[in-house]
Amino acid sequence: MTTSETKSATQKRSLWLLAFAGLVLARLALPFLASDTMRVHAAVVDSLMTGHNWGRQALVGTLEYPILPTLALLLARVAAAPLRMDSGLLLTAVCQAWTILYVLRLAATARQRLLLAAGLLLALASGDVFDAFATADPNWVLAPLLGAVLYHLALWHRGRDLRDAVLAAANTGVLALAGPAGIVLGLAVLVGMGQFIDRSAAGPREERNGLKWLIWTPFCYGLLLLFLWNWLIMDSPFFLLGRLFEAMHGKSTGSVIEYAFRALGGELGWFPLAAMFAASLCLHPGQPRRVSASSLTVGLLAVVAMRALCASLSLYPSGGGILLAVGALGLAGLALTGADWQDHRARVALGLGVLLAGIAASHVAPAHALADEARFAENAPPRAEIEACIDQYWPNSRVAVYGIRPAALYHDPYERRFVARIDFHEGLFLDQARDEIMHLLLPPDDGLHYPQGMEPFSRIATEGKPWLLLEKTWPSGWQLWRCVIAPTRHSRLEEL
């Protein structure tokens, strides 16, 4: 590389960095919508920083709040501390700016980049994308990963450079740590990459198979890490899958399938659907960008199916709404930068018309709000009210809460009044009750705090237990139980 080329590359990188900083500052100046998802991940980060066991369990033990957003928020907490900024808002702003730059880099020329920037501003006005960009959610860390996957896929499909294939596979592999939506998106993209290798690779079969192993390795490694961490922390490598099976066991197969099919239409949204059709119209068959758009479309449809399945099981499909919004932006970017106005003018005009119709339809019939689909904290009794209730007869006694959402609501990293665990074991609870007065706080069996019908919480809420006494029931359905196995030093008989 000559001196002039090096200087030009340095100037280009500087311009991209300035654009990135400008976008971050501009986003921080705009308002954010709070989400209960951010609240849960923040509680897990607090517990990790204080060395609390519940934080380690929550980090790896749930599909609804996966490890990747939590680790990203932990890193943002460290970076934001010297700046005295909110770590969640900083993480969201950085990831959104990073994602926009990846979409802009799909353009090859300055003219295309200006057209794409105008198109992005118009696309951000759609209801689906605007809602996602307005919400402060640590799952925004998935957006730059999807942007990198799409960018390097587009380069690989066009230039057949092995470096881009490896980078696309590496970023896809990180999605294995991103919950159900990230996993199914990664699987769909990798299957598409394998099919592209079979169709386009000119080398011997051994080389094609070797390249397939290369692109699948990061994703498989990420999944193996999940099982390993569950084994080390939760004493079962399949603890994550066990939670999923418990949710499926609480409902019949027929009801799950029926609900999932009913939810399919509402989970997609009009703008992502319009972006899929627009990309198929604007990009003619045989074009490299058409291959990238097809791969991304299949991945987004897999995310939609996973969102519908999770909704039928009362599980929160973490990051699904953000992946759909970013994927729709990526498809719109591919359509705008790859449109052939000379030979396919009518197809391109129709595709852009579909895109505009999708933006308008997203306001007429908006999809589920990102903050609403994971909302659970509204009707929970205040912490002070619970403490006042138990302090009437049992001062300074403690309350056990199980799961991740109830424990995040009553986050107590030092366990002064609330003792939290991800999993419930009756024997461990009774052993603790023999040492001190213990209460059990149960949320209503409405599917907001744990999958509806999941044992043992659903049975306790309706039938109780011989060793539990119901102390209080709130109008919202929350229940406070006290364990009747009182420890010796707290026995009332000693006072007689």
C-alpha positions, 0 to 999 in steps of 0.5 A: 500500500502506497503512502497516499493510499495509507493516508486515504484509509486513515482519513476514511477511518477518522471520518467513520469514527467521527460519524460514530461519535456524533451518532452516539452523542445525538442518541444520548440527547434523545429520550429513552423508553424504560423497559423491565428487561433492562431492570432485570439485567441491571439486577444481575449485574449488581449481583455479579459485582457484589459476588452474590450467588443469584447473579451467577445463577441468573447469568447462565440459567435462563433463556429469557435473559441470556448471558450476552446482554448481561455481560455487555451491560457489565462492561458498560457499567465499568466504562460509564462509571468514570463518566457518571452516565447511565450504563444502560443508556450508554450501551443502547446508544453505542449499539444503535450508532454502531448498527447504523454505521454497518448498514451505511457501509453497505453502500459502495459510493458516496452517492449511494451512502447519501441515498441510504442515509435518507432511506434510513431516516424514512425507515426509522419513522416506521412504527416497528423500528421507531419503537425498538430504537426508542427502548433502552434494552441491553439486547441492543448488543445483538444489533451490531452483531447482526449488522456485522453478519450482514455486512460481511455476508454481502462482501463474501457473496460478492467477492468470495473472500474467505476473510469475510466468510470467517468474520460472518461466521464468528459474529454469528457464533456469538449469537449462540449466547443471545437467547432463543431468537439469536440461536435460531437466527444464527442457525438459519444464517449458517445453513444458508452459508453452507448451501452457498458454499455447495452452490458456488465453491469450485474446489474439491469436496474436501475443501468445501467440507472444511470450510463448512466446519470452519463456519460452524465452529464458533457457533457450536463453541458458543453453545458448548460454553452455555452447557458448560457454564450451566454444568459448573454453576447450576449442576446440570448442563441442560438446566436451560433446556429443563426450564424450556421443557417445564414451560412446555409441560405446563401446556398441551401440545395442541394449545401451544401449536394453536396459539403459536399459529395465531401469534405468527401474524402479530409477531412479524410486523408490517415494516419487516414484512414489507422490507422482505418483499421490497428486497426480493423485488429490488434485487434481481435473481443472480445478484450477490446482494439477493443471496444476502437478502434471502439468507437474512429473510430466512433468518428473520422468519425463524426469529418470528417463529421463535417469538410466536412459540415463546409467546405461546409458552409465556416466555419472553423471546429476548432480543427478537423485536430488536433483531427484526427491526435491525434486520428490516433496516438491513434488508432496506439497505440492501434493496436501496444499494443494490437496486438496478434502475436501468434494467429493472425499473418497474421492479425497483419502483414496485419494491420501493412502493411496498417499502413505503406502504409497510412504513404507513401500515406500521402506524395503522396496525402497530406490532407489539411494543418492545417494552410491553412484551416483557413488562411484569413489574406494574402490579407487584406489591412494594418492598416496604409493604412486604417488610412491614407485613412480616415485621408485625410478628416476625421482625427482621425475618427474611423472604425467599423469592425464586426465579429471575423476574421476582428476584429482580423486582426485590433485588437485595444483593446482600440478602438482608431481607430477601433471599433469591435463587433461580431454582426452587428445592423444597429440601433446601428451603426447609433446611433454611427454615429450620435455622431462621424464620422464612417467608415465601413470596409467590407472584400470581400464576398469570404467565408474567413472572414464570411460565403459566402452570410451571411447578411447583409455584403454580401448585403452591399458589392454588393448593399450598403446602402442609408446611406453609401458612398463607399470611397475605394475598394482594389484590394483584394475586401476589401471595406471602406464605410463612413456613410453619417449621419455626427454628428452636430459638424462635419458638413461642413455647420458650416464652411460656 
